[in-house]
């Protein structure tokens, strides 16, 4: 039952307004693919300058920092 409640909430929150066509879907896919690939390439390049253990710690700390920054800037 909780899944049904969340589905109803998300349907209201994420209601898409406007035209959804092939061009808009392609644009969203480009942003998602480029954003992911650039972040991944920067992570791999950073391994030349820092140890893999430090990179792992920073990767684990990333969601915590994202939550803190979202509260600071969006609240």
C-alpha positions as CSV (number, residue, x, y, z in Angstrom):
1,X,0.0,0.0,0.0
2,X,2.8,2.5,0.7
3,X,4.0,2.1,-2.9
4,X,0.6,3.1,-4.2
5,X,0.7,6.2,-2.0
6,X,4.1,7.3,-3.3
7,X,2.9,6.6,-6.9
8,X,0.0,9.0,-6.3
9,X,2.3,11.7,-4.8
10,X,4.9,11.4,-7.5
11,X,2.2,11.6,-10.2
12,X,1.2,15.0,-8.9
13,X,4.7,16.3,-8.3
14,X,6.3,15.1,-11.6
15,X,3.4,15.9,-13.9
16,X,4.9,16.9,-17.2
17,X,3.6,20.1,-18.7
18,X,4.2,21.0,-22.3
19,X,5.2,19.0,-25.4
20,X,7.0,15.8,-25.0
21,X,8.4,15.0,-28.5
22,X,11.4,13.3,-30.0
23,X,13.5,16.4,-29.9
24,X,12.9,17.0,-26.2
25,X,13.6,13.4,-25.3
26,X,16.9,13.5,-27.3
27,X,17.9,16.7,-25.5
28,X,17.3,15.1,-22.1
29,X,19.2,12.0,-23.1
30,X,22.2,14.2,-24.2
31,X,22.3,16.1,-20.9
32,X,22.1,12.8,-18.9
33,X,24.7,11.0,-21.0
34,X,27.1,13.9,-21.1
35,X,26.7,14.7,-17.4
36,X,27.4,11.1,-16.4
37,X,30.3,10.6,-18.8
38,X,32.0,13.9,-17.9
39,X,31.7,13.1,-14.1
40,X,33.1,9.6,-14.7
41,X,36.0,10.9,-16.8
42,X,36.9,13.5,-14.1
43,X,36.8,10.8,-11.5
44,X,39.1,8.5,-13.5
45,X,41.5,11.4,-14.2
46,X,41.6,12.3,-10.5
47,X,43.1,8.9,-9.8
48,X,46.3,10.1,-11.3
49,X,46.6,12.8,-8.6
50,X,45.1,11.1,-5.5
51,X,45.1,7.6,-4.1
52,X,42.3,5.2,-4.8
53,X,41.5,5.0,-1.1
54,X,41.0,8.8,-0.9
55,X,38.9,8.7,-4.0
56,X,36.7,6.0,-2.5
57,X,36.3,8.0,0.7
58,X,35.3,11.1,-1.3
59,X,32.9,9.1,-3.4
60,X,31.2,7.7,-0.2
61,X,31.0,11.3,1.2
62,X,29.4,12.7,-1.9
63,X,25.7,11.9,-1.0
64,X,26.2,13.3,2.5
65,X,27.6,16.5,1.0
66,X,24.8,16.7,-1.5
67,X,22.2,16.4,1.2
68,X,23.9,19.1,3.3
69,X,24.3,21.5,0.4
70,X,20.7,20.9,-0.7
71,X,19.4,21.9,2.7
72,X,21.7,25.0,2.8
73,X,20.8,26.3,-0.7
74,X,17.2,25.1,-1.2
75,X,15.8,25.5,2.3
